[in-house]
Amino acid sequence: MKTRWHVVDLLFARVAEQPGSSVFCESSSVLFEAATAGVAYDRALEWAGRHTEHTDFEFVGVRHIHSLDDTPGDGVEVGGRFFEDVDPWERRDELIPPRHEIPVIVFEANPTTPVGRLLDEDTEVKIQRFFSGTE
């Protein structure tokens, strides 16, 4: 049977200290080559187990699987979602960062600079909360 590429969306979260409290979560979209979506699902479970071995996140589950019509390569869409938002065109500057502020571009342009010196204040606070467990 021919294999296809599947994008599996996984959800991880910290365990709540109190029922109903907000917790820090992680959503991951992971690419698997498999003959069927079922095989990709099984491989995603294995991947999730390895992913949580050294963290305080627990695997919540598989949120979605979609098969790619094309082989991954330049310009192939591997993820996305439809949602509603209030007036994105008026809030464009808030929603879309300038090219030179996209973190991976900043990190690539400054490979010898310590990461802490490259973070904006909001990102630094999020990282501190993440590692201190005080989300």
Backbone as CSV, one residue per row, in Angstrom:
resi,resn,N_x,N_y,N_z,CA_x,CA_y,CA_z,C_x,C_y,C_z
1,MET,0.839,-1.179,0.000,0.000,0.000,0.000,0.888,1.248,0.000
2,LYS,0.542,2.219,-0.793,1.295,3.463,-0.905,1.148,4.284,0.378
3,THR,2.241,4.912,0.787,2.165,5.772,1.971,1.787,7.191,1.578
4,ARG,1.220,7.887,2.545,0.861,9.299,2.377,1.392,10.044,3.582
5,TRP,1.459,11.340,3.473,1.842,12.177,4.599,0.584,12.614,5.327
6,HIS,0.646,12.569,6.651,-0.475,12.952,7.504,0.014,13.966,8.539
7,VAL,-0.752,15.014,8.736,-0.470,15.969,9.802,-1.395,15.619,10.957
8,VAL,-0.800,15.322,12.108,-1.577,14.945,13.287,-1.460,16.074,14.305
9,ASP,-2.609,16.628,14.697,-2.644,17.706,15.679,-2.841,17.093,17.063
10,LEU,-1.879,17.343,17.942,-1.863,16.764,19.277,-2.037,17.860,20.327
11,LEU,-2.666,17.509,21.439,-2.847,18.460,22.531,-2.204,17.910,23.794
12,PHE,-1.411,18.754,24.446,-0.763,18.443,25.713,-1.163,19.522,26.711
13,ALA,-1.208,19.171,27.995,-1.544,20.166,29.020,-0.951,19.737,30.349
14,ARG,-0.718,20.725,31.179,-0.342,20.426,32.557,-1.597,20.006,33.295
15,VAL,-1.428,19.235,34.349,-2.562,18.794,35.152,-2.977,19.949,36.059
16,ALA,-4.265,20.217,36.128,-4.780,21.312,36.950,-4.625,20.993,38.431
17,GLU,-4.184,21.993,39.194,-4.070,21.812,40.643,-5.444,21.830,41.301
18,GLN,-6.357,22.604,40.714,-7.725,22.674,41.214,-8.664,22.474,40.029
19,PRO,-9.741,21.727,40.215,-10.690,21.538,39.116,-11.193,22.885,38.581
20,GLY,-11.227,22.992,37.266,-11.738,24.200,36.624,-10.728,25.315,36.490
21,SER,-9.485,25.110,36.951,-8.493,26.175,36.846,-7.821,26.150,35.477
22,SER,-7.308,27.286,35.085,-6.618,27.427,33.814,-5.249,26.755,33.906
23,VAL,-4.845,26.073,32.832,-3.538,25.419,32.796,-2.816,25.770,31.499
24,PHE,-1.512,25.645,31.516,-0.686,25.893,30.352,-0.807,24.692,29.425
25,CYS,-1.033,24.938,28.121,-1.253,23.871,27.140,-0.267,24.008,25.985
26,GLU,-0.084,22.929,25.268,0.730,22.931,24.062,-0.038,22.205,22.966
27,SER,-0.102,22.823,21.800,-0.678,22.192,20.630,0.464,21.928,19.664
28,SER,0.573,20.702,19.172,1.643,20.346,18.240,1.047,19.725,16.994
29,SER,1.511,20.166,15.843,1.146,19.550,14.568,2.371,18.795,14.091
30,VAL,2.254,17.465,13.979,3.396,16.612,13.686,3.128,15.847,12.395
31,LEU,4.139,15.770,11.562,4.035,15.141,10.252,4.495,13.688,10.330
32,PHE,3.666,12.775,9.811,3.995,11.343,9.779,3.738,10.803,8.376
33,GLU,4.642,9.944,7.910,4.427,9.234,6.651,3.897,7.855,7.014
34,ALA,2.697,7.524,6.523,2.068,6.258,6.884,1.097,5.840,5.784
35,ALA,0.811,4.541,5.746,-0.114,4.005,4.742,-1.545,4.455,4.987
36,THR,-1.918,4.624,6.263,-3.288,5.026,6.591,-3.274,6.035,7.723
37,ALA,-4.400,6.715,7.894,-4.537,7.655,9.014,-4.479,6.904,10.342
38,GLY,-4.963,5.673,10.371,-4.903,4.873,11.587,-3.475,4.575,12.015
39,VAL,-2.624,4.266,11.050,-1.209,4.032,11.351,-0.565,5.337,11.823
40,ALA,-0.901,6.450,11.182,-0.370,7.752,11.619,-0.815,8.058,13.046
41,TYR,-2.049,7.718,13.384,-2.564,7.911,14.740,-1.720,7.122,15.742
42,ASP,-1.476,5.847,15.438,-0.688,5.006,16.339,0.728,5.549,16.513
43,ARG,1.327,5.996,15.431,2.680,6.566,15.504,2.678,7.868,16.294
44,ALA,1.588,8.633,16.189,1.472,9.876,16.948,1.409,9.593,18.450
45,LEU,0.729,8.524,18.838,0.666,8.157,20.256,2.064,7.839,20.785
46,GLU,2.843,7.111,20.002,4.218,6.803,20.397,5.045,8.078,20.516
47,TRP,4.898,8.963,19.535,5.623,10.236,19.534,5.247,11.047,20.766
48,ALA,3.961,11.096,21.080,3.485,11.863,22.238,4.073,11.319,23.532
49,GLY,4.183,10.000,23.631,4.776,9.395,24.820,6.220,9.832,25.011
50,ARG,6.981,9.843,23.916,8.376,10.306,23.993,8.441,11.799,24.296
51,HIS,7.519,12.557,23.737,7.511,14.019,23.887,7.293,14.426,25.348
52,THR,6.530,13.646,26.093,6.204,14.019,27.473,7.152,13.417,28.506
53,GLU,8.103,12.605,28.079,8.988,11.917,29.032,9.714,12.853,29.996
54,HIS,10.155,13.990,29.533,10.974,14.877,30.365,10.311,16.224,30.590
55,THR,8.982,16.239,30.597,8.256,17.482,30.845,7.183,17.230,31.895
56,ASP,6.555,18.299,32.336,5.430,18.134,33.259,4.098,18.266,32.521
57,PHE,4.132,18.091,31.200,2.916,18.066,30.405,2.415,16.633,30.293
58,GLU,1.115,16.486,30.196,0.483,15.192,29.958,-0.163,15.238,28.577
59,PHE,-0.213,14.105,27.941,-0.835,14.004,26.625,-2.344,13.954,26.798
60,VAL,-3.049,14.916,26.209,-4.510,14.962,26.291,-5.110,14.093,25.195
61,GLY,-4.594,14.215,23.977,-5.108,13.388,22.895,-4.841,13.948,21.520
62,VAL,-5.292,13.188,20.521,-5.195,13.593,19.119,-6.415,14.441,18.799
63,ARG,-6.200,15.644,18.331,-7.308,16.543,18.027,-7.821,16.369,16.607
64,HIS,-6.903,16.087,15.693,-7.315,16.013,14.287,-6.191,15.367,13.480
65,ILE,-6.563,14.694,12.422,-5.595,14.165,11.463,-6.067,14.586,10.082
66,HIS,-5.150,15.108,9.288,-5.505,15.302,7.887,-4.367,14.840,6.999
67,SER,-4.765,14.253,5.894,-3.817,13.715,4.933,-3.488,14.783,3.917
68,LEU,-2.233,14.834,3.541,-1.816,15.802,2.534,-2.040,15.223,1.149
69,ASP,-2.569,16.040,0.263,-2.784,15.599,-1.105,-1.475,15.580,-1.889
70,ASP,-0.522,16.380,-1.444,0.760,16.485,-2.125,1.871,15.978,-1.218
71,THR,2.983,15.603,-1.823,4.174,15.254,-1.061,4.734,16.545,-0.471
72,PRO,5.142,16.520,0.806,5.696,17.744,1.381,6.853,18.271,0.538
73,GLY,6.821,19.528,0.329,7.847,20.217,-0.444,7.536,21.702,-0.404
74,ASP,8.217,22.454,-1.183,8.066,23.895,-1.195,6.642,24.309,-1.534
75,GLY,6.006,25.028,-0.630,4.677,25.574,-0.868,3.515,24.665,-0.540
76,VAL,3.751,23.472,-0.020,2.654,22.568,0.328,2.099,22.985,1.687
77,GLU,0.801,23.207,1.756,0.160,23.604,3.012,0.061,22.397,3.935
78,VAL,0.560,22.532,5.168,0.534,21.419,6.108,-0.350,21.683,7.315
79,GLY,-0.927,22.840,7.429,-1.794,23.101,8.570,-2.579,24.379,8.366
80,GLY,-3.540,24.550,9.212,-4.363,25.742,9.173,-5.696,25.452,9.823
81,ARG,-6.451,26.485,10.062,-7.776,26.304,10.638,-8.632,27.501,10.272
82,PHE,-9.936,27.338,10.287,-10.873,28.425,10.082,-11.369,28.880,11.442
83,PHE,-11.476,30.175,11.642,-11.993,30.708,12.896,-12.506,32.108,12.653
84,GLU,-13.240,32.629,13.602,-13.755,33.991,13.519,-12.955,34.892,14.428
85,ASP,-12.773,36.134,14.011,-12.078,37.118,14.821,-12.706,38.474,14.539
86,VAL,-12.564,39.377,15.465,-13.156,40.705,15.338,-12.230,41.605,14.526
87,ASP,-12.697,42.051,13.386,-12.051,43.055,12.544,-10.536,42.885,12.381
88,PRO,-10.102,41.783,11.786,-8.658,41.564,11.659,-7.945,42.612,10.811
89,TRP,-8.660,43.214,9.854,-7.993,44.213,9.008,-7.654,45.474,9.791
90,GLU,-8.506,45.856,10.708,-8.231,47.030,11.545,-7.161,46.716,12.590
91,ARG,-6.986,45.437,12.931,-6.036,45.021,13.960,-4.796,44.356,13.355
92,ARG,-4.588,44.587,12.071,-3.500,43.905,11.376,-2.148,44.096,12.057
93,ASP,-1.842,45.317,12.483,-0.550,45.573,13.133,-0.423,44.810,14.451
94,GLU,-1.533,44.546,15.109,-1.537,43.780,16.354,-1.385,42.281,16.076
95,LEU,-1.981,41.808,14.996,-2.017,40.382,14.698,-0.827,39.868,13.888
96,ILE,-0.271,40.712,13.030,0.782,40.287,12.110,2.065,41.058,12.403
97,PRO,3.101,40.364,12.894,4.349,41.066,13.192,5.116,41.398,11.914
98,PRO,5.935,42.433,11.952,6.811,42.699,10.809,7.784,41.522,10.628
99,ARG,8.227,41.330,9.425,9.115,40.205,9.108,10.290,40.125,10.075
100,HIS,10.903,41.265,10.362,12.111,41.272,11.191,11.837,40.987,12.673
101,GLU,10.563,40.840,13.062,10.226,40.513,14.447,9.755,39.070,14.629
102,ILE,9.667,38.304,13.565,9.267,36.904,13.676,10.419,36.165,14.353
103,PRO,10.148,35.511,15.501,11.241,34.959,16.314,12.243,34.089,15.582
104,VAL,11.812,33.147,14.765,12.779,32.262,14.109,13.687,33.048,13.168
105,ILE,13.179,34.103,12.549,14.012,34.942,11.677,15.025,35.713,12.523
106,VAL,14.586,36.219,13.670,15.491,36.920,14.587,16.601,35.981,15.056
107,PHE,16.235,34.750,15.454,17.228,33.798,15.956,18.223,33.419,14.862
108,GLU,17.735,33.194,13.633,18.629,32.842,12.536,19.588,33.980,12.199
109,ALA,19.116,35.212,12.316,19.940,36.374,11.989,20.967,36.675,13.079
110,ASN,20.793,36.086,14.268,21.669,36.369,15.410,22.122,35.074,16.073
111,PRO,22.813,34.191,15.347,23.121,32.866,15.882,24.063,32.855,17.089
112,THR,24.838,33.903,17.298,25.778,33.905,18.423,25.292,34.735,19.602
113,THR,24.139,35.370,19.466,23.586,36.183,20.549,22.810,35.293,21.507
114,PRO,23.039,35.422,22.821,22.241,34.629,23.768,20.743,34.874,23.562
115,VAL,19.975,33.810,23.604,18.541,33.887,23.321,17.852,34.912,24.223
116,GLY,18.229,34.953,25.483,17.612,35.891,26.421,17.713,37.345,25.980
117,ARG,18.742,37.671,25.231,18.899,39.047,24.752,18.051,39.317,23.516
118,LEU,17.491,38.262,22.930,16.695,38.427,21.716,15.184,38.448,21.991
119,LEU,14.772,38.095,23.199,13.349,37.980,23.514,12.730,39.329,23.839
120,ASP,11.484,39.513,23.398,10.760,40.698,23.838,10.229,40.426,25.243
121,GLU,9.783,41.470,25.917,9.369,41.343,27.321,8.218,40.363,27.500
122,ASP,7.231,40.390,26.611,6.074,39.493,26.722,6.504,38.030,26.608
123,THR,7.363,37.719,25.649,7.839,36.354,25.470,8.674,35.910,26.662
124,GLU,9.508,36.811,27.177,10.330,36.487,28.336,9.456,36.136,29.542
125,VAL,8.383,36.889,29.767,7.471,36.619,30.874,6.802,35.264,30.684
126,LYS,6.354,34.950,29.463,5.712,33.654,29.189,6.673,32.497,29.457
127,ILE,7.911,32.647,29.046,8.897,31.587,29.263,9.176,31.419,30.749
128,GLN,9.309,32.513,31.475,9.537,32.431,32.913,8.370,31.740,33.604
129,ARG,7.145,32.094,33.219,5.957,31.455,33.809,5.931,29.968,33.485
130,PHE,6.288,29.635,32.257,6.295,28.239,31.835,7.248,27.418,32.703
131,PHE,8.478,27.876,32.841,9.471,27.099,33.564,9.316,27.160,35.077
132,SER,8.652,28.181,35.576,8.446,28.249,37.016,7.170,27.528,37.441
133,GLY,6.340,27.193,36.460,5.084,26.504,36.767,4.033,27.426,37.347
134,THR,4.153,28.714,37.107,3.193,29.683,37.660,2.321,30.292,36.575
135,GLU,1.894,29.430,35.644,1.051,29.950,34.567,-0.188,30.516,35.165
